[in-house]
């Protein structure tokens, strides 16, 4: 059965549970029954002829109605006996307790004693230490999210749900793990940390087995629920409905919920409007790509952690030229360490430039002239074609010069290529633009962004954030 069909079956089971009631659902549609969807046919597998006759006589109408509700069209419902179901559910009998299974979420109680939790089932995930606030490098790009994360530990439920969103490698998971670690040290605090995929998988397993009440008790009774990768719920109708009810229950009880996502909930396709509305009722914090100072702090900390001894100019060069997310910076320091070991040389600026040249070039190749143009025009409120037209206003001229300056910095295009792209201008025009922008930055000259005046150095940072996040 395809992944989409599994999600539809999960939605059917949820509608069926609402229709027949929790007790009857657990009795007849728990671990003893399996549903499979193939096209317009729903196959209901049961462990015995008795189950088959009973479901056919007493629940066919409800099953068909649940399918109609979810799919919006009638589905043929057929039954079959599958003797293996009797063997996979323990001793046969609808009142038996479900078997205990390994839990892939991280659940902590006040009695937990270690900061190195086992994430996932044994043999699947290795033990590792969770990140903490102590190792989080604070900067302009993440200060708001960091403050919100710290604040919720002092006033749980005040800003709930808290949604921390941003592109990969900006520290979202680090903050969730730090909250988890800090919350475990608090008395009388039950906290659960898991990914969106783990929540969805466990929910579907609970629907297909006998664990729905247990699943709901587990996630609706905690003091703090942390869910990473909110975007995983996109398009999963039944799972979103369950998450929505979970959020409502926890909110009503004054509990704290925290999500991490790769973008704002309103920009995640196929999220139910009701769920987006609930998430919008809390606090949303955007974590941007790290600025230079934050990048410098990251490489320094990674170097200290790994025992890498390097002069300050090495760290500054990495922070300046690996203008990307934290994971790339960590990888750069590790690569530099390995290069030193392999060559037998001490770590120096020249070794960094040699060993990290490929990473620097790779980062530059990811940005095209069209990306630069789009980022500048978006920040200045201009139409893209305006940067390539001969006649222009003073605002467009400033935007074009900034675009050419950024193209020199972030792309591998030659001067002549940059000039042609921005209106058949000669390479000397590009050089002139570069010098002019550098002068504006040094003098903190103001530039017109259309809606307000802004210092050129701040305009550069704004455009670069847009460019590197695209």
C-alpha positions, -999 to +999 in steps of 0.1 A: +000+000+000+014+034-010+023+060+015-007+082+004-031+053+007-018+046+043-026+082+052-061+078+037-067+046+056-056+064+088-081+091+081-108+065+075-100+048+108-102+082+126-136+089+111-147+054+120-135+058+156-156+091+159-186+073+144-187+041+164-172+054+196-139+047+213-149+016+231-165-002+202-136+009+179-110-006+203-130-038+205-135-045+168-110-023+150-080-025+172-051-049+166-074-075+151-084-057+120-063-044+091-075-021+063-059-018+028-069+006+001-064-002-036-080+022-060-117+023-052-117-009-031-112-010+007-101-045+019-109-053+055-088-082+068-099-099+100-085-129+121-116-152+119-149-159+101-167-148+133-151-113+130-158-112+093-195-120+097-199-096+127-182-066+110-201-072+077-234-073+095-229-045+121-203-021+107-203-022+069-225+010+068-202+029+091-171+018+072-187+029+039-197+062+055-162+069+068-148+063+034-173+086+018-164+113+044-127+110+038-126+104+000-158+123-010-169+093-031-182+058-025-158+029-021-164-008-024-158-025+010-148-062+009-139-085+038-114-114+040-101-137+067-064-135+075-053-160+101-020-143+106-038-114+124-047-138+152-010-146+157+003-110+157-020-096+183-010-119+212-037-141+227-069-136+208-095-115+225-107-080+221-100-071+258-063-080+258-039-052+265-017-042+235+019-054+235+045-030+247+067-016+219+098+005+217+091+042+215+109+064+190+102+096+208+122+110+236+102+111+268+116+125+300+103+126+336+117+145+365+135+113+376+155+111+344+192+113+353+213+115+321+218+142+295+226+116+269+192+101+260+187+072+237+169+086+207+149+059+190+147+022+193+179+002+202+199-007+171+184+022+150+198+053+165+231+056+185+232+073+218+242+110+216+242+140+237+215+166+232+226+202+225+222+227+253+219+265+257+255+266+269+267+256+234+243+278+215+261+307+197+240+338+201+237+365+174+214+389+157+200+362+135+187+340+164+184+363+194+146+365+194+141+327+191+167+322+218+150+346+242+116+330+235+131+295+242+145+307+275+114+326+285+091+296+281+110+277+308+102+305+332+066+310+321+054+278+305+023+283+284+026+321+281+037+320+245+022+288+233+025+274+207+060+287+200+071+281+164+107+285+155+113+285+118+141+291+093+162+273+067+184+243+074+213+246+098+203+278+116+199+262+150+162+253+152+168+217+164+196+229+187+171+252+205+145+224+208+171+201+223+183+228+246+147+233+259+144+196+264+176+194+284+167+224+305+132+213+311+143+179+324+162+196+352+130+212+364+109+195+391+075+181+382+079+186+344+069+159+320+084+167+286+083+149+252+105+156+222+100+140+188+099+147+151+068+153+130+075+120+112+076+101+146+044+116+157+027+107+124+041+072+123+030+065+159-004+079+153-010+057+122+003+027+142-021+035+170-050+036+146-041+004+129-035-013+163-052-009+196-032+020+209-052+051+201-063+059+237-027+052+249-013+075+222-036+103+232-030+099+269+008+101+262+008+133+242-021+151+257-010+148+293+025+163+291+037+196+304+059+204+274+056+190+239+084+196+214+079+186+178+106+191+151+100+193+113+064+207+114+065+207+076+063+169+076+026+172+084+018+189+051-009+170+032-015+145+060-051+152+068-058+127+095-025+134+113-031+171+112-065+166+127-050+146+156-023+172+161-049+200+161-069+182+189-037+176+208-028+213+206-063+222+218-061+199+248-027+211+258-036+248+253-067+245+274-046+230+302-021+259+300+007+236+288+036+246+265+040+234+229+070+242+207+074+235+170+103+238+146+098+242+109+117+251+077+093+280+071+064+299+086+033+277+091+013+300+068+038+292+040+036+254+044+014+240+017-015+217+026-017+226+063-053+229+074-064+265+080-076+255+115-041+243+124-024+273+109-048+295+130-039+277+162-002+281+155-006+318+146-022+324+180+011+318+197+046+332+190+064+327+157+102+334+156+122+334+124+158+323+127+179+338+099+211+325+084+240+335+107+256+369+101+294+372+101+298+377+138+277+347+146+296+326+120+328+337+136+315+326+170+304+292+156+338+284+141+356+295+172+334+273+194+337+243+170+375+247+170+377+248+207+354+217+210+376+197+185+408+210+199+418+227+167+445+254+173+444+282+148+451+319+146+423+344+145+428+352+108+420+315+100+386+317+118+379+351+103+386+337+068+363+308+073+335+330+087+339+354+058+340+329+029+318+300+041+289+323+043+263+296+049+246+277+077+261+263+108+265+227+095+287+240+066+308+259+091+312+228+113+322+208+083+347+234+072+365+232+106+365+194+106+379+194+070+406+218+080+416+196+109+418+165+087+438+184+061+464+194+088+466+158+100+469+144+065+496+168+054+515+171+086+513+209+084+502+232+111+469+250+106+474+283+089+455+307+067+472+293+035+462+257+045+426+269+051+425+286+017+438+255+000+418+228+018+385+248+018+387+261-017+363+235-030+337+244-003+341+281-011+336+275-048+307+252-042+289+279-021+295+304-049+282+280-076+249+278-057+241+315-063+233+327-098+231+362-112+193+358-114+193+350-077+212+382-069+188+402-091+158+388-075+171+394-039+180+430-047+147+438-064+127+422-036+145+443-010+141+475-030+105+468-041+115+469-078+105+449-109+134+426-120+136+440-155+143+475-141+179+467-133+186+459-169+170+490-185+192+519-196+170+547-182+165+546-145+159+566-113+185+572-086+170+543-065+173+519-094+209+530-101+219+523-065+201+489-066+219+480-098+253+489-084+246+469-052+235+439-074+268+440-093+287+443-061+269+413-047+274+394-079+312+399-076+311+386-040+287+357-043+290+343-078+319+331-100+308+351-130+334+372-148+332+410-148+321+410-185+293+385-177+280+406-148+281+437-170+262+421-198+236+406-174+229+441-160+223+459-193+253+454-215+276+475-193+314+471-196+335+454-170+348+488-159+313+498-149+312+468-126+345+477-110+332+513-106+300+500-090+320+478-066+341+508-054+311+530-050+292+505-029+322+499-007+325+537-002+288+539+007+291+511+032+322+527+048+304+561+051+271+545+061+254+565+033+216+561+031+199+544+003+162+546-007+144+512-004+111+526-017+094+526+017+121+542+038+157+553+038+183+528+051+220+528+058+238+510+030+256+485+053+222+475+067+207+473+032+236+450+022+229+427+052+192+427+044+198+417+007+224+391+017+200+375+041+174+372+014+200+360-011+214+333+011+180+321+023+167+316-012 
